Amino acid sequence: MSGRTEEALSYEQARDELIDVVRRLEAGGTSLEESLALWERGEELAKVCRRWLEGARARLDAALAEEEEAEAEGRSEKG
């Protein structure tokens, strides 16, 4: 498992590491302690991914709202 902090991970890095964690858990063959550590790391990585996706959604929503505002202003100037 990686020693990188959550904040330093990009979405892609967190996603890729999460995929690896899931594969390792699904493959089995790890001790209970290892499995628990993998599970905990997976939870951390899922939170990182969720934060990135929520941030992306907020940026998209803001951009769409700006676009709608600009269109509405354009219509009111013409009308």
HELIX and SHEET records of a PDB file:
HELIX    1   1 GLU A    6  ALA A    8  5                                   3    
HELIX    2   2 TYR A   11  ALA A   27  1                                  17    
HELIX    3   3 LEU A   32  LYS A   78  1                                  47    
END                                                                             
